[in-house]
Amino acid sequence: MKNIPLPTKATPWGISQSVGNAVNSRDNSLIKYVEFNITGRCEGGCITCLTPDTYPDEKAVKTVDDLTYEFEKFKDMLRKLKEFGLEFLTIYGREPTLWDKEADEPNKFLKDLISWASIDLDVRVCLAISGLSLKESVVRTLFDNRGILFMKNWGSKKSVERLMKNRNAHARIQRSWKLVKGIRKDYKKTKVLAEFLYTGINRADLLPFWEDSLKNGIFPFVEVPVIKGLCSRNYKKLNINAEQYVKDIYNLSILNLSLLYGLTEEEAKKTDIWEPPYGSVFPLPCDKLTKGKSLFLQRDGSLSICSGIPIEVGNIEDRDIETKLNDSILVRKVRVIYDNLEGLCSRCDYSTKLKVCYGCRGNGYSYETDTQGVFGEDPMCFGVMAVKMGTTKVKEFMSEKHVRKVMNYFGGGNGN
């Protein structure tokens, strides 16, 4: 990668790309960004799935008339959201490429929705998929409309087989990545993100994933599981060890510096430009709740503040939905979330001084801690874990200079 600016406190990796920076800076919008769970269909069988339940309103087998009805219904919902200021739309599934699998032409309705939202509604579209059933025509429709692709890449065949029940998942996902990498050559400004879900199962695949992503011009995105849905039942199988996690993410930060700035491993461990990663979405902030004014939309129209927090704040089809959203104490508090954080998240420099990270709210809500709740500390944050391990322990694998930074930044010090 070339022309990467040096890190600053405001842009810790010299990178400022985020949902918040993808939308307009005006403040009079009620909603700017929406994540839309378009279907309950899926074939991945991920043991970490947040939303394993199918939708009671969604038919097991659809007709073209069913799909036409859903298509028009979804457009009506999105038009209303546009009236509230919608600028950015992520189409989720569970698996969006299966939403219209009965269509005569593969993914006809999905492609039409992408084109309609991009052109007629004038919003930026991101398609978030597993890669298990990706078609070239869908990729080209997305890229032709300046859309963003967000696709899984969870590591080796052995790792994926343990994380996903679909026995052919790894091969199919790799075929999709080969397809995407080939098509990207025709689209110079295309944005593609690769998602890596860190667990004890695939931790050894983390560094190779990161290096491969950057070498191919793909933006790597790392997160940890939120304890919700199937993950609640299967969490012990994931074997996430706090000490190992901190060590792995630190090693990732060193690799990142080496790849971006041409430093050796030893130089990266000693450099002053190193900045500790924050949140569970290393290395960029999840600012969708604040700058992005985001909401999570289910296919039945229900709205919540985040996929990881199952607290409904209304339904887009409610006649008084605008009033409900404006009057919602929860919505108002998350829009100024830095004033409401608890635990270590309320003392971290990245939240109190820099206001570039508020941790993963799904983690704060779902993991059992003394501050568990929507605004509780994120116990899966690299910095929270490092601070709780203590200086002596992290010095075993982290340079003294970087230990000092971590303890200052995340422990409520002066950040020097």
Buried (B, 14 or more C-beta within 10 A) or exposed (E): EEEEEEBEEEBBBBBBBBBBEBBEEEEEBBBBBBBBBBBBBBBBBBBBBBBBEEBEEBEEEBEEEBBBEBBEBBBEBBEBBBEBBBBBBBBBBBBBBBBBBBBEEBBBBBBBBBBBBBEEBEBBBBBBBBBBBBBEBBBBBBBBBEBBBBBBBBBBEEBBBBBBBBEEBBEBBBBBBEBBEEBBEEBEEBBBBBBBBBBBBBBEBBBEBBBBBBEBEBBBBBBBBBBBBBBBEBBEBBEBEBBEBBBBBBBBBBBBBBBBBEBEEEEBBBBEBBBBBBBBBBBBBBBBBBBBBBBBBBBBBBBBBBBBBBEEBBBBEBEEBBEBBEEBEBBEBBBEBBEBBBBBBBBBBBBEBBBBBBBBBBBBBBBEBEBBBBBBBBBBBBBBBBBBBEBEBBEEBBBEEBBBBBBBBBBBBEBE
